[in-house]
Each structure stands twice: as C-alpha cells, then as structure tokens.
C-alpha cells in the first residue's frame, strides 16, 4: 500500500513544522493528536493508540525545543524529556510492527567546530555545550532508528534539517531562534523609534536558515521515498549567512535605518554550521524560497497572529 494511502500519525503537530505540514498536506490521511490525546511519556498508551487508529506511518516531530538561553537554563529537562519521548514513540512503533517511520532530528547532533556538516560526521566528536543535552536526546533517536532499519522491511529514517523559520515560529523572548527573535526585536525597535538593537556576540558567526514550508515539502518528499533515502539525511539550503547578515536582511524589510550594537558577553554557539545537502539534492529535492521572500511571509504572519500592538 502506498504511504499516501496509509494513516499517518504526526506527533508534535502543534509546533511550527507540524502546523505547516498540516496546512501544506491536508489531503493526506493524518491523525494529529494533542498532548492530552497522546501522552508521549506513557509508552503503554502510545501502543494502544497506534493499534486503535491503525497507524501505518509515523512522522515524529514532537520535542521540547527552545533557543540557546533556554537550553542553557534547563539542560536536565531537555535531555530527559526528549529522550523519553523519542524512546517511547520509536519503540512502540517498532513493537506494533509499523514499517515506516520518519524521525525529524536537528543539526545540533553534529560535532562542534565542523564547518561543513556531512552525514558521516555524526557520532564523531564533542558536541556544542550550549545545547548538548538536546543534542544527545536527538542522537539517541538517530541511533535507535538506524538499528531498527537494519531489520528487514523496516524503514526508520531520520531527516536532519538546518535551522528553520517561518509561520508558526516562536517569537517569545528566550524561546525564539535567531530569525524570529530578530523580527520581534526589530519590529519593537521600529515602534518606539529606537536607533540601535543589540546583537549577541560580534555578529560574525554564520548560520543556515531554511523557510519552514520548504522543509515540510522535503518531509513529504522523504515520506514518498522512505525505502530509497539513507538512514540519516541532511536537509537545508546549502547556503549560510552571518548573524549580522540576518539582522541587516530583516531590518531592510522592517526598519531600514536601524543600527546595531554588539554584546560580547552573550553566548553565540558554533561559529559556522552549514549542512552538506548533496545527498538530498541528488535524490531530487532542493529548497526554493529565497531569504527575502521567507522573511516577508514570516513577518506578515508575526503581524497578523503574534504581535498585538
């Protein structure tokens, strides 16, 4: 039976990726339970849910996520909660003989101080300390899916995206990632007529950000090709920009006259994180949305849904 004809369980459907996936692929047979309907900390309830709903495919998006500061403040929660959820949903799916499982990972699984992130580098070095706990929980799920995929007729694959931004992102202070945080900061500076905003660090660290709607199209592409794709597959734009570059690109759209000041006492994470996307590109998928177009759509979402004057 084709994957598109099977019932697909989407965990974490209330997050940014989940909401965009549901919007983009409303024609699929999707079950997207809330936390109350499916408690990922209760393995027995997960098993019962899978049986009752005749799940054929699992798209695992659920995770406790946040920005650098939130990861630094709550490392125990990031490690334990994510590892428990990952273990329970993966093992319950396997034990219930579900053949198709797409695990969504994170670029933080890569060793620190690697400029170009190739799939073969995972498991090969020390992690960035600022989000090590979250990364370890993600590495656990990569390995578990990989081991299950070695069994005949089980296709448990992991998709590793670069940083994401777009509609349904988190814009709250201390919970937002870079692009969403900048949009919020620049917009509020515009409202009060501030001349400068603060940048953490010197602005020279480079980051790769992909528009979330490109990513959910990549997820669908991988679901259609679960038998063909490798156990671990990168997904990104293949291009990066400095933190200062993102500030400039966003302020050009929102508040062109803005200037920047640097706070060298704040954490900045890795100096460069660029995904090697040769494998997924050769399989036939590429990101298409330009940074400018993505920022405009994200800012419009922010104005209409998040920011209330």
N, C-alpha and C positions, 0 to 999 in steps of 0.2 A: 504493500500500500504506500503510495507517495506520501511524503511528510506533510504536504499541504492538505491532505485528506484526513490526517490524524488529529486527535485532540491534543493541543499544545498547552502545557502548564507554564505560565510565566510567573516566576517569583519576583518580588520586588517591583511589581508593576506600578507602584505609586511613586517611584523615583523618576529622575529625568529621562533615563534611557527607556524605562518601561512605559511611561506615558507617551513618549514619542513613537515607540514601537507600536503601541495600540492604535495611535492615530494614523500611522502610515499603513498598517496591515490589518485593518478592521474586517477584511474579508476572510481571514483565517479562523479556524475553529479554536478559539483561545479561551482558556479559563484563567482568570487573574484574581485569585483570592486576596482579601485583605489580611492583615496580620491576625485579626481576630478569627478569621475563617480558616487560616492555615498557620499554625504556630511552628515555625521552623526550629524551635528549641525542643520540640516534642516529636521524637522520631516515630513513635507508635501512631500518633495522629497523622503524620505525614504519610505513612504506609497505608493507613485506612483511606485517606483522601485520594491517593493515587489509584487504589483499587476501585473505590466508589465511582470515580469520574472517568475511569477507563483511559487514563493518560497514556499517550503513545510517544510524546516528545516532551522534554523538559528544557526550557530556556531559563537558566539560573542567573538572575540579575541581583537578587537580594543581597544587601551588605550594609553594614554600618559604615558610613562614609563621612568625610569632612576634610577641612583644609589642614595646613601644616600645624597651626596652633592647636587645633582640636586633637590632632593625633599626638602631639607632644603632651597635652594635658591629660589625656585618657588612654594611655598605652595598654593597660590591662584589659579594658573593655574592648578595644579594637582587636586585640589578639583573641580573647576567649569567646566573645560573641560571634565573631566572624568564623572562627574555626568550628564552633558548634553547629552553626547554620550550614556551613559547607559540608561537613561530615554527614549530617542528618539527611540532607536532601540528596546528596550523591549516593550514599549507601542505600537509602530507602528506594531510590530509583533502580539501582542495580539489583537489589534483593527482590524487587517486584518485576523483574525481567523487562524493564524498559530499555529498549535498544539504542535510543537516540537521546543524547544529552549534550547541550551546548552550554559550556561554563564561561561566563564573562569574567575575565581577570583584570589586571591592571599593570601598567608599565613599571610600577614600584617593585615588581618581582625581580627586576634586573639588578645586577650588582652596581654599586655606586662607581662613579668616575669612569664610566664607559660612554664614549661619545656617540657611537652608533650602536643601537640595541638590536642585536640579531638573536633569533630564537635559540640558537645553540648556546648562548651565553648564560641562560637561566640555570641556576644551581651552581654557578661557578665562582662566586665571590661574595664579599661582605655587602650588606645592604645599607642604604642611606638611613642614618639613625633617626631622623625626624619622623619617619613613618614605618619603621622596622616591624612593629607589631602587626600592622595591617598587611604588610608585605608577606610576612611569614604565614598568615592565615590564607593568603592567596596562593602561595607556593604549595601549601598543603593540598589545596584543591586541584592544582595543576598535576601534582604527582599522583593523587588518587585517581583522577580521570585517566591519566596516562596508563596506569596499571590496569584499570578496567578495560581500556581499549585494546589491550594486548590479548584479551579473550576473544574468541571467535564470535563474530556477528554483534559485537558491542561497539558502538561508535560514540565515545565520550570524549569530546574535543573541547579545547579551550581557545578562546579568542582574546587576544591581549591588545586593548586599544591604547592609543596615546591619550593625553588629557582631552576632555570633552567640554563643550559649552553649547548653549542654545536654549530654546524654550524649555520651561520647567526646571531650569537650573536653580541652585540655591544662591540667594543674594544676601542672606543674613551675615552680619559680621561674625568672624571666627568659624563660620561653617562653609563659606564660599571658596571656590577655587579662583584662580587668577583672573580670568576674563570676566566672570560675573562680579567679582569683587571690584574690579576696575570700573565696570559700568556703573555700579552703585556709587562708588566713590566720586567719579567724575560727574555724574548727574547731580549729586548732592552739592558738589562744589559749584556747579553752574547755578543752582537755585539760590545760593547765598552770595554768589559773585566772588568766590574765593579765587585768588590768583595762582595758588600752588596746591598740589596734593603730594602726599608722602609716598615714596616708593620704598619697599623693603629691600635693603641691600643697595648695591651700586647700579642695579638695572641691567647688568651685563650677562646675567645667567640666561641661557637660552631654553625655550620651551616649545613643544609642538602641541598645537590645539586643533582639534577637528570638530566641525559642526556636527551636532548630535544626530541630525536627520541623515547625514551621510553614514554615520555609524549604524543606525538601525537598518539601513539598506544593506550594509555589509553583513549584519546579523542574518537577515533573510537570505542573502546570497550563500552564507555558510550553512544555514539550515537545509537549503536545497542541495548542498554539496557535502553533507556530513561524511559520506563514505569516501570522498576524494581528498578532503583537506587534511593536512598533517595534524598530529596530536596537539601541537601548540602553533598558533598562527598570529602574527602581528597584524595590526590594523591601524593605519594612520595616513597622514597626508604626504609624508616623506620630506616635509619642509618644516623648519623651525624659525623662531624669531626671538630676539632678546626681550626681556621683561619690559625694558624701556620702549621697545618697538611696539609692544601691545598697548602700552599707555598712549603712545603717540597715535596709533591707528584708531583707538577708541575715542580719544579726545578730539581727533579730527572730525569725527562724525557727530559727537555730542557737544563739545565745548572747545573749539579750535584754539582759543587764546590761552589755554591753560599751560602753566609751567610746573616743573617737578622738583622736589627736594628729596634727598636720599637719607634713609635711616640705616646706618651701617651696623647698628646693634641688633637688628632683627634677623631671624633665620631666613635663609634663601634656598636651602636644599641643594640638589645637584647642580653643577654649572651648566650641564648640557644633557638633554635627554631627547634623542631623535630616533624614531623607530625605523628599522630597515623593513621596508614593505615590498621588497622584490617578490617574495613568495605569493602574497595575495594578489599583487598586480599581475603576475604571470598566470594565475588561476582565472583572471578575468574581471577583477574588481578594482576600481580606483575611486578615490574621493573626488568630488566635483565642485563643492561650494567654496567660493573664494572667501577669504577672511572678511573683506568689506561687506559682502552680501550676508554672511553669517552674523556679523556684529549688528547690522541693521535689523535683521529679523529678531535677534535676541533682545536688542534694546526696545523694539516695539512690544515684545512680549512683556518685558520688565515694566514698561509704562502702563500697559493695559491690565496687567494681572498682579504685579507685585507692589510697585511703588504707589502709594496713595498720598497725594500732596496734603 
